[in-house]
Each structure stands twice: as C-alpha cells, then as structure tokens.
Amino acid sequence: MKALVTAMLIGSLLALPGCGAVQSGVGAVARGFAGSSGGGLCGDPRLTGEEVGQVPGKLPACGIDEGVRVTSVEGIPLSQAATIDCRTARTLADWVEDTMIPAVGRRGGGVAEIRVAAHYACRTRNHQAGAKVSEHGKGRAIDISALTLGNGDVITVEDGWRGGRRDRRLLRRLHGEACGPFGTVLGPESDAFHQDHFHFDTARYRGGSYCR
Ligand SMILES: [Zn+2]
C-alpha cells in the first residue's frame, strides 16, 4: 500500500512539471498578444490609432482591405489622423524611429507634431485627369509637409528644402533615409507637385525604390 501511494505521488509529481510548463507557455503567449495589441495598432507598440477595416473607394482601383487610422507614432501626434494600411503604418514608424527622431535630436525640444498633408484619398496621381490611381487611393501613401518642434518652431519642406543650411541638411536626411523602406519617395526635386511636401509610399517596383 505504502509503495502504491509512493508510486502515485511520484507519478503526479512527474506529471505536474510537464502540465505546468504547457500552461505557463500558453499563458506567456496570451500575455504577449495582450501586451502588443493593448499598446499597438497593427501589432506595433509604436503606433496609436484605431482599426477601420475595409475602406471602400469610388473608383474600382481604390480602397483598403484592412485600413487603420494612425493618430500618433512613437507618442508623437500626427496633425490629422492618417488612414493607411498596416505595412505603410509600420514603415512610417520605422522612419520616425530610425530617422526622424535621431535627425531632429534635441533641437527645439524635439518633434512635437508631424504635419500630415495627405493620406487616403481616392484620386488619380497628382489629381491629373486620366492618370493612374495614386497610391493614396490604395492606402499606401502619406504626405508630410512639416515638423513642429516642442518650442513651436515649424520646419516646413516648402521653406526648408532651399532654406538655411541646418534645415536643408535635416530635410535631405529625412528624405534620403526614407528611400528604401518606402518604395517611392518624392520631394521638391521631383516635380512641381511636390514643392511643399514629401510623398512616401510603399508601392514596390521591379527596379527597386524610386526616390527623387
Ligand atoms: Zn503623396
């Protein structure tokens, strides 16, 4: 009898660690999901906003399957909520973290707001009749026209690109380092339509990124 009780005890003791390990493993995964979705849109803790699901477009080539409205990135508010897809949102977060924040540094107290000139819009490229639908019409593009600093200073693409040395250098870095993560990067050197903002989109081309 004593031997049987001992065997049962050992058996239950042996069974416990395995069972406990499985349960704690599941718990850890569940907590991981809760943590990322609790603070992060698109599973990215750097992004704040809301899911908007399918965004319909008035033209057949327009629309987003799973859209999000991004209100801030790395805690820095956007001047208007940007409706884009998750891939574009995460690419924007990479650019903010890897380029924008280090490039601005402590100047003016750092970036207080990112001025968004355009995001989702079902329209043709550069609003030209008969042109192809813009990446803006697919939720893959965002236009940024300025950064507002903590001290109230505003660095605009329009004035800064050909402005003082400090702004010129900063804006060229913001533009240049976006190239690659974003498939298309357009600024004041590209054409008359981009004198006052940067256009970033995540469209992919066989020839690689297109940056002007
Ligand atoms: Zn654009």
Boltz pocket constraint, residues with backbone or C-beta under 6 A from the ligand:
constraints:
  - pocket:
      binder: B
      contacts: [[A, 118], [A, 136], [A, 141], [A, 142], [A, 143], [A, 198], [A, 199], [A, 200]]
      max_distance: 6.0
